[in-house]
């Protein structure tokens, strides 16, 4: 199935888990905020959220600095 990640169509397995997709795309080095279909997906729910055809994800890396 196809989901849109940061504006790019990406093929993922049917019913893929959001947390697995984020780990594969971003790793765990930097904090990430996930906008899923216009709403922030709470990090504690990533392991249980299943993606559906056409879901739109915006992965926003959090960077610090001064």
Jmol script that loads the backbone (N, CA, C; Angstrom):
load data "model"
ATOM      1  N   UNK A   1       0.841  -1.173   0.000  1.00  0.00           N
ATOM      2  CA  UNK A   1       0.000   0.000   0.000  1.00  0.00           C
ATOM      3  C   UNK A   1       0.886   1.236   0.000  1.00  0.00           C
ATOM      4  N   UNK A   2       0.298   2.353  -0.329  1.00  0.00           N
ATOM      5  CA  UNK A   2       1.068   3.592  -0.447  1.00  0.00           C
ATOM      6  C   UNK A   2       0.622   4.596   0.609  1.00  0.00           C
ATOM      7  N   UNK A   3       1.601   5.168   1.306  1.00  0.00           N
ATOM      8  CA  UNK A   3       1.377   6.297   2.201  1.00  0.00           C
ATOM      9  C   UNK A   3       2.258   7.437   1.706  1.00  0.00           C
ATOM     10  N   UNK A   4       1.937   8.636   2.124  1.00  0.00           N
ATOM     11  CA  UNK A   4       2.710   9.808   1.717  1.00  0.00           C
ATOM     12  C   UNK A   4       3.530  10.257   2.921  1.00  0.00           C
ATOM     13  N   UNK A   5       4.861  10.269   2.757  1.00  0.00           N
ATOM     14  CA  UNK A   5       5.751  10.698   3.830  1.00  0.00           C
ATOM     15  C   UNK A   5       6.514  11.925   3.352  1.00  0.00           C
ATOM     16  N   UNK A   6       6.278  13.043   4.032  1.00  0.00           N
ATOM     17  CA  UNK A   6       6.891  14.323   3.668  1.00  0.00           C
ATOM     18  C   UNK A   6       6.717  14.624   2.185  1.00  0.00           C
ATOM     19  N   UNK A   7       5.483  14.359   1.686  1.00  0.00           N
ATOM     20  CA  UNK A   7       5.148  14.681   0.318  1.00  0.00           C
ATOM     21  C   UNK A   7       5.555  13.664  -0.726  1.00  0.00           C
ATOM     22  N   UNK A   8       6.172  12.560  -0.306  1.00  0.00           N
ATOM     23  CA  UNK A   8       6.664  11.549  -1.247  1.00  0.00           C
ATOM     24  C   UNK A   8       5.888  10.242  -1.058  1.00  0.00           C
ATOM     25  N   UNK A   9       5.323   9.671  -2.133  1.00  0.00           N
ATOM     26  CA  UNK A   9       4.654   8.373  -2.007  1.00  0.00           C
ATOM     27  C   UNK A   9       5.663   7.283  -1.639  1.00  0.00           C
ATOM     28  N   UNK A  10       5.310   6.480  -0.642  1.00  0.00           N
ATOM     29  CA  UNK A  10       6.189   5.413  -0.159  1.00  0.00           C
ATOM     30  C   UNK A  10       5.355   4.146  -0.028  1.00  0.00           C
ATOM     31  N   UNK A  11       5.873   3.037  -0.540  1.00  0.00           N
ATOM     32  CA  UNK A  11       5.202   1.743  -0.394  1.00  0.00           C
ATOM     33  C   UNK A  11       5.588   1.124   0.942  1.00  0.00           C
ATOM     34  N   UNK A  12       4.575   0.699   1.686  1.00  0.00           N
ATOM     35  CA  UNK A  12       4.788  -0.004   2.954  1.00  0.00           C
ATOM     36  C   UNK A  12       3.886  -1.226   2.966  1.00  0.00           C
ATOM     37  N   UNK A  13       4.165  -2.143   3.870  1.00  0.00           N
ATOM     38  CA  UNK A  13       3.342  -3.341   3.993  1.00  0.00           C
ATOM     39  C   UNK A  13       1.938  -2.970   4.470  1.00  0.00           C
ATOM     40  N   UNK A  14       0.955  -3.731   4.046  1.00  0.00           N
ATOM     41  CA  UNK A  14      -0.426  -3.524   4.480  1.00  0.00           C
ATOM     42  C   UNK A  14      -0.500  -3.566   6.008  1.00  0.00           C
ATOM     43  N   UNK A  15      -1.086  -2.533   6.614  1.00  0.00           N
ATOM     44  CA  UNK A  15      -1.239  -2.498   8.064  1.00  0.00           C
ATOM     45  C   UNK A  15       0.041  -2.261   8.837  1.00  0.00           C
ATOM     46  N   UNK A  16       1.052  -1.710   8.185  1.00  0.00           N
ATOM     47  CA  UNK A  16       2.343  -1.462   8.845  1.00  0.00           C
ATOM     48  C   UNK A  16       2.154  -0.594  10.091  1.00  0.00           C
ATOM     49  N   UNK A  17       2.997  -0.812  11.072  1.00  0.00           N
ATOM     50  CA  UNK A  17       2.962  -0.066  12.329  1.00  0.00           C
ATOM     51  C   UNK A  17       3.736   1.244  12.158  1.00  0.00           C
ATOM     52  N   UNK A  18       3.146   2.342  12.626  1.00  0.00           N
ATOM     53  CA  UNK A  18       3.770   3.658  12.501  1.00  0.00           C
ATOM     54  C   UNK A  18       5.170   3.679  13.101  1.00  0.00           C
ATOM     55  N   UNK A  19       5.341   3.141  14.295  1.00  0.00           N
ATOM     56  CA  UNK A  19       6.652   3.152  14.955  1.00  0.00           C
ATOM     57  C   UNK A  19       7.732   2.470  14.140  1.00  0.00           C
ATOM     58  N   UNK A  20       7.384   1.391  13.466  1.00  0.00           N
ATOM     59  CA  UNK A  20       8.356   0.668  12.641  1.00  0.00           C
ATOM     60  C   UNK A  20       8.805   1.519  11.448  1.00  0.00           C
ATOM     61  N   UNK A  21       7.850   2.229  10.846  1.00  0.00           N
ATOM     62  CA  UNK A  21       8.177   3.091   9.705  1.00  0.00           C
ATOM     63  C   UNK A  21       9.085   4.241  10.162  1.00  0.00           C
ATOM     64  N   UNK A  22       8.775   4.826  11.300  1.00  0.00           N
ATOM     65  CA  UNK A  22       9.588   5.934  11.809  1.00  0.00           C
ATOM     66  C   UNK A  22      10.997   5.460  12.136  1.00  0.00           C
ATOM     67  N   UNK A  23      11.127   4.314  12.795  1.00  0.00           N
ATOM     68  CA  UNK A  23      12.464   3.780  13.100  1.00  0.00           C
ATOM     69  C   UNK A  23      13.268   3.545  11.827  1.00  0.00           C
ATOM     70  N   UNK A  24      12.616   3.014  10.790  1.00  0.00           N
ATOM     71  CA  UNK A  24      13.316   2.730   9.537  1.00  0.00           C
ATOM     72  C   UNK A  24      13.732   4.013   8.826  1.00  0.00           C
ATOM     73  N   UNK A  25      12.919   5.059   8.926  1.00  0.00           N
ATOM     74  CA  UNK A  25      13.210   6.311   8.217  1.00  0.00           C
ATOM     75  C   UNK A  25      14.125   7.244   8.991  1.00  0.00           C
ATOM     76  N   UNK A  26      13.963   7.290  10.313  1.00  0.00           N
ATOM     77  CA  UNK A  26      14.654   8.304  11.112  1.00  0.00           C
ATOM     78  C   UNK A  26      15.633   7.728  12.126  1.00  0.00           C
ATOM     79  N   UNK A  27      15.512   6.455  12.426  1.00  0.00           N
ATOM     80  CA  UNK A  27      16.334   5.902  13.498  1.00  0.00           C
ATOM     81  C   UNK A  27      15.888   6.479  14.835  1.00  0.00           C
ATOM     82  N   UNK A  28      16.760   6.393  15.807  1.00  0.00           N
ATOM     83  CA  UNK A  28      16.411   6.904  17.135  1.00  0.00           C
ATOM     84  C   UNK A  28      17.388   7.959  17.612  1.00  0.00           C
ATOM     85  N   UNK A  29      18.219   8.460  16.693  1.00  0.00           N
ATOM     86  CA  UNK A  29      19.236   9.432  17.080  1.00  0.00           C
ATOM     87  C   UNK A  29      18.646  10.781  17.454  1.00  0.00           C
ATOM     88  N   UNK A  30      17.615  11.227  16.744  1.00  0.00           N
ATOM     89  CA  UNK A  30      17.029  12.547  16.964  1.00  0.00           C
ATOM     90  C   UNK A  30      15.551  12.413  17.307  1.00  0.00           C
ATOM     91  N   UNK A  31      15.059  13.331  18.139  1.00  0.00           N
ATOM     92  CA  UNK A  31      13.621  13.326  18.414  1.00  0.00           C
ATOM     93  C   UNK A  31      12.829  13.707  17.153  1.00  0.00           C
ATOM     94  N   UNK A  32      11.665  13.096  16.987  1.00  0.00           N
ATOM     95  CA  UNK A  32      10.823  13.340  15.822  1.00  0.00           C
ATOM     96  C   UNK A  32       9.388  13.591  16.283  1.00  0.00           C
ATOM     97  N   UNK A  33       8.744  14.540  15.651  1.00  0.00           N
ATOM     98  CA  UNK A  33       7.312  14.761  15.833  1.00  0.00           C
ATOM     99  C   UNK A  33       6.635  14.235  14.573  1.00  0.00           C
ATOM    100  N   UNK A  34       5.519  13.540  14.741  1.00  0.00           N
ATOM    101  CA  UNK A  34       4.816  12.980  13.591  1.00  0.00           C
ATOM    102  C   UNK A  34       3.432  13.613  13.464  1.00  0.00           C
ATOM    103  N   UNK A  35       3.218  14.277  12.338  1.00  0.00           N
ATOM    104  CA  UNK A  35       1.904  14.780  11.973  1.00  0.00           C
ATOM    105  C   UNK A  35       1.308  13.714  11.058  1.00  0.00           C
ATOM    106  N   UNK A  36       0.207  13.132  11.504  1.00  0.00           N
ATOM    107  CA  UNK A  36      -0.444  12.077  10.724  1.00  0.00           C
ATOM    108  C   UNK A  36      -1.832  12.567  10.335  1.00  0.00           C
ATOM    109  N   UNK A  37      -2.011  12.799   9.053  1.00  0.00           N
ATOM    110  CA  UNK A  37      -3.301  13.264   8.533  1.00  0.00           C
ATOM    111  C   UNK A  37      -3.775  14.530   9.231  1.00  0.00           C
ATOM    112  N   UNK A  38      -2.836  15.444   9.512  1.00  0.00           N
ATOM    113  CA  UNK A  38      -3.193  16.735  10.079  1.00  0.00           C
ATOM    114  C   UNK A  38      -3.259  16.789  11.593  1.00  0.00           C
ATOM    115  N   UNK A  39      -2.932  15.688  12.267  1.00  0.00           N
ATOM    116  CA  UNK A  39      -2.936  15.667  13.728  1.00  0.00           C
ATOM    117  C   UNK A  39      -1.628  15.061  14.232  1.00  0.00           C
ATOM    118  N   UNK A  40      -1.174  15.554  15.391  1.00  0.00           N
ATOM    119  CA  UNK A  40       0.051  15.012  15.982  1.00  0.00           C
ATOM    120  C   UNK A  40      -0.239  13.613  16.524  1.00  0.00           C
ATOM    121  N   UNK A  41       0.589  12.637  16.142  1.00  0.00           N
ATOM    122  CA  UNK A  41       0.464  11.266  16.644  1.00  0.00           C
ATOM    123  C   UNK A  41       1.297  11.156  17.922  1.00  0.00           C
ATOM    124  N   UNK A  42       0.668  10.887  19.061  1.00  0.00           N
ATOM    125  CA  UNK A  42       1.418  10.778  20.319  1.00  0.00           C
ATOM    126  C   UNK A  42       2.448   9.648  20.262  1.00  0.00           C
ATOM    127  N   UNK A  43       3.658   9.949  20.685  1.00  0.00           N
ATOM    128  CA  UNK A  43       4.753   8.977  20.596  1.00  0.00           C
ATOM    129  C   UNK A  43       4.434   7.676  21.325  1.00  0.00           C
ATOM    130  N   UNK A  44       3.743   7.765  22.442  1.00  0.00           N
ATOM    131  CA  UNK A  44       3.441   6.536  23.197  1.00  0.00           C
ATOM    132  C   UNK A  44       2.468   5.620  22.453  1.00  0.00           C
ATOM    133  N   UNK A  45       1.823   6.124  21.399  1.00  0.00           N
ATOM    134  CA  UNK A  45       0.903   5.297  20.607  1.00  0.00           C
ATOM    135  C   UNK A  45       1.519   4.771  19.311  1.00  0.00           C
ATOM    136  N   UNK A  46       2.720   5.233  18.951  1.00  0.00           N
ATOM    137  CA  UNK A  46       3.341   4.790  17.696  1.00  0.00           C
ATOM    138  C   UNK A  46       3.376   3.273  17.547  1.00  0.00           C
ATOM    139  N   UNK A  47       3.656   2.508  18.625  1.00  0.00           N
ATOM    140  CA  UNK A  47       3.713   1.049  18.455  1.00  0.00           C
ATOM    141  C   UNK A  47       2.365   0.390  18.158  1.00  0.00           C
ATOM    142  N   UNK A  48       1.266   1.102  18.345  1.00  0.00           N
ATOM    143  CA  UNK A  48      -0.049   0.493  18.128  1.00  0.00           C
ATOM    144  C   UNK A  48      -0.809   1.082  16.942  1.00  0.00           C
ATOM    145  N   UNK A  49      -0.320   2.180  16.376  1.00  0.00           N
ATOM    146  CA  UNK A  49      -1.023   2.816  15.252  1.00  0.00           C
ATOM    147  C   UNK A  49      -0.681   2.083  13.958  1.00  0.00           C
ATOM    148  N   UNK A  50      -1.710   1.574  13.300  1.00  0.00           N
ATOM    149  CA  UNK A  50      -1.532   0.896  12.010  1.00  0.00           C
ATOM    150  C   UNK A  50      -1.832   1.884  10.890  1.00  0.00           C
ATOM    151  N   UNK A  51      -0.949   1.896   9.920  1.00  0.00           N
ATOM    152  CA  UNK A  51      -1.129   2.793   8.780  1.00  0.00           C
ATOM    153  C   UNK A  51      -2.164   2.229   7.820  1.00  0.00           C
ATOM    154  N   UNK A  52      -2.836   3.146   7.111  1.00  0.00           N
ATOM    155  CA  UNK A  52      -3.825   2.766   6.108  1.00  0.00           C
ATOM    156  C   UNK A  52      -3.460   3.410   4.777  1.00  0.00           C
ATOM    157  N   UNK A  53      -3.958   2.841   3.719  1.00  0.00           N
ATOM    158  CA  UNK A  53      -3.733   3.365   2.370  1.00  0.00           C
ATOM    159  C   UNK A  53      -4.027   4.861   2.334  1.00  0.00           C
ATOM    160  N   UNK A  54      -3.070   5.634   1.806  1.00  0.00           N
ATOM    161  CA  UNK A  54      -3.263   7.058   1.622  1.00  0.00           C
ATOM    162  C   UNK A  54      -2.967   7.929   2.827  1.00  0.00           C
ATOM    163  N   UNK A  55      -2.590   7.324   3.965  1.00  0.00           N
ATOM    164  CA  UNK A  55      -2.236   8.156   5.121  1.00  0.00           C
ATOM    165  C   UNK A  55      -1.135   9.125   4.726  1.00  0.00           C
ATOM    166  N   UNK A  56      -1.192  10.328   5.308  1.00  0.00           N
ATOM    167  CA  UNK A  56      -0.200  11.372   5.035  1.00  0.00           C
ATOM    168  C   UNK A  56       0.576  11.638   6.316  1.00  0.00           C
ATOM    169  N   UNK A  57       1.878  11.447   6.251  1.00  0.00           N
ATOM    170  CA  UNK A  57       2.750  11.668   7.395  1.00  0.00           C
ATOM    171  C   UNK A  57       3.723  12.798   7.101  1.00  0.00           C
ATOM    172  N   UNK A  58       3.898  13.659   8.071  1.00  0.00           N
ATOM    173  CA  UNK A  58       4.965  14.651   8.022  1.00  0.00           C
ATOM    174  C   UNK A  58       5.865  14.345   9.211  1.00  0.00           C
ATOM    175  N   UNK A  59       7.102  13.983   8.934  1.00  0.00           N
ATOM    176  CA  UNK A  59       8.076  13.672   9.979  1.00  0.00           C
ATOM    177  C   UNK A  59       8.923  14.919  10.198  1.00  0.00           C
ATOM    178  N   UNK A  60       8.851  15.463  11.391  1.00  0.00           N
ATOM    179  CA  UNK A  60       9.532  16.709  11.714  1.00  0.00           C
ATOM    180  C   UNK A  60      10.604  16.426  12.746  1.00  0.00           C
ATOM    181  N   UNK A  61      11.873  16.564  12.345  1.00  0.00           N
ATOM    182  CA  UNK A  61      12.975  16.351  13.283  1.00  0.00           C
ATOM    183  C   UNK A  61      13.135  17.565  14.182  1.00  0.00           C
ATOM    184  N   UNK A  62      13.278  17.297  15.464  1.00  0.00           N
ATOM    185  CA  UNK A  62      13.453  18.349  16.444  1.00  0.00           C
ATOM    186  C   UNK A  62      14.943  18.600  16.610  1.00  0.00           C
ATOM    187  N   UNK A  63      15.365  19.841  16.408  1.00  0.00           N
ATOM    188  CA  UNK A  63      16.777  20.205  16.600  1.00  0.00           C
ATOM    189  C   UNK A  63      16.863  21.305  17.622  1.00  0.00           C
ATOM    190  N   UNK A  64      17.860  21.217  18.457  1.00  0.00           N
ATOM    191  CA  UNK A  64      18.067  22.241  19.477  1.00  0.00           C
ATOM    192  C   UNK A  64      19.202  23.163  19.082  1.00  0.00           C
ATOM    193  N   UNK A  65      19.296  24.206  19.776  1.00  0.00           N
ATOM    194  CA  UNK A  65      20.370  25.142  19.493  1.00  0.00           C
ATOM    195  C   UNK A  65      20.038  26.490  20.102  1.00  0.00           C
ATOM    196  N   UNK A  66      20.952  27.380  19.938  1.00  0.00           N
ATOM    197  CA  UNK A  66      20.699  28.680  20.567  1.00  0.00           C
ATOM    198  C   UNK A  66      21.083  29.818  19.694  1.00  0.00           C
TER     199      UNK A  66
END
end "model"
wireframe off; spacefill off
backbone 0.3
color backbone group
